[in-house]
Structure formats: structure tokens, C-alpha cells
């Protein structure tokens, strides 16, 4: 950030790249997420809790008064949950 501020104050051009991660967690397979968390050092009870929280989740879709059949959710994190990156 200091380099950015310095460049602006000295009227230098600044290139910025933005990454929109808002929907990234909607498509991450649970198995990949658990594997990555393990590799960065999240292990033991915390990793077990996250795995249990994500495993065996189901969902249905409602349109008017009709409901779809229940499906297993194997990717993404529950919207509005503590794991929801963009809430």
C-alpha cells in the first residue's frame, strides 16, 4: 500500500489487478477445499469440524409451491455461514 500511495503522490502511473472472489467459493469442491486447508496447516479438530460441517449437506429448490427432489451438495459453502467468504 505504501508503494501505491507513493506512486500516486508522485504522479506515477499505477497498474492494478482486481480479483473478484465473491463467487469463487460457490464452486470449490469440498474435497479440494479440505485438502488445501490441510496443506496450509489447518488440521486436527478444526479441520475435522469444517469437514463435518460441509459433508452430507443437501438442498432443494422451490419454485412457487413446487419443490425439487433433494440433492447432495458437494461444492461451495453455505451462504451466510461463518465460512461464507463474501458475506
C-alpha positions in Angstrom: 0.0 0.0 0.0 2.9 2.4 0.7 4.3 1.9 -2.8 0.8 2.6 -4.2 0.4 5.8 -2.2 4.0 6.9 -3.0 3.4 6.4 -6.8 0.1 8.3 -6.7 1.6 11.2 -4.8 4.5 11.4 -7.3 2.1 11.3 -10.2 3.4 8.0 -11.5 1.1 5.6 -13.2 -0.2 2.6 -11.2 -1.4 -0.7 -12.6 -4.0 -2.6 -10.5 -5.4 -6.0 -11.0 -8.6 -6.9 -9.2 -9.8 -10.4 -8.4 -13.5 -10.9 -7.8 -13.6 -13.8 -5.3 -17.2 -13.3 -4.4 -18.5 -16.4 -6.3 -15.3 -18.5 -6.1 -16.4 -20.4 -3.0 -19.7 -21.4 -4.7 -17.8 -23.8 -7.0 -15.0 -25.2 -4.9 -15.4 -28.9 -4.4 -15.5 -29.8 -0.7 -12.7 -32.4 -1.1 -10.4 -29.8 -2.7 -11.1 -27.3 0.0 -10.4 -29.7 2.8 -7.1 -30.8 1.0 -6.0 -27.2 0.6 -6.8 -26.4 4.2 -4.7 -29.4 5.4 -1.8 -28.3 3.2 -1.7 -24.8 4.7 -1.6 -26.2 8.2 -5.3 -26.4 9.3 -5.5 -29.8 10.8 -6.9 -31.7 13.8 -10.2 -30.7 15.4 -10.6 -27.6 13.3 -10.2 -29.4 10.0 -12.5 -32.2 11.3 -15.2 -29.7 12.3 -15.0 -27.9 8.8 -15.2 -31.3 7.1 -18.2 -32.4 9.2 -19.9 -29.1 8.6 -19.6 -29.4 4.8 -20.2 -33.2 4.4 -23.7 -34.6 3.7 -25.3 -31.3 3.1 -28.5 -31.3 0.9 -30.6 -28.8 -0.8 -33.9 -28.4 -2.6 -35.2 -25.8 -5.0 -38.6 -24.2 -4.6 -40.5 -22.6 -7.4 -43.9 -21.3 -6.3 -45.3 -24.2 -4.3 -43.3 -26.9 -6.1 -40.1 -28.4 -4.6 -37.4 -30.3 -6.4 -36.1 -33.6 -5.2 -33.4 -33.3 -2.5 -29.8 -33.3 -3.9 -26.5 -33.6 -2.2 -24.3 -30.5 -2.3 -20.6 -31.4 -2.9 -19.2 -27.9 -3.5 -19.5 -24.4 -2.2 -20.0 -23.2 1.3 -23.4 -22.5 2.9 -24.5 -18.9 2.1 -24.4 -16.7 5.2 -22.4 -19.2 7.2 -19.2 -18.4 9.0 -17.4 -20.0 6.0 -19.1 -17.7 3.5 -16.1 -15.7 2.3 -18.1 -12.8 0.9 -20.8 -12.2 3.4 
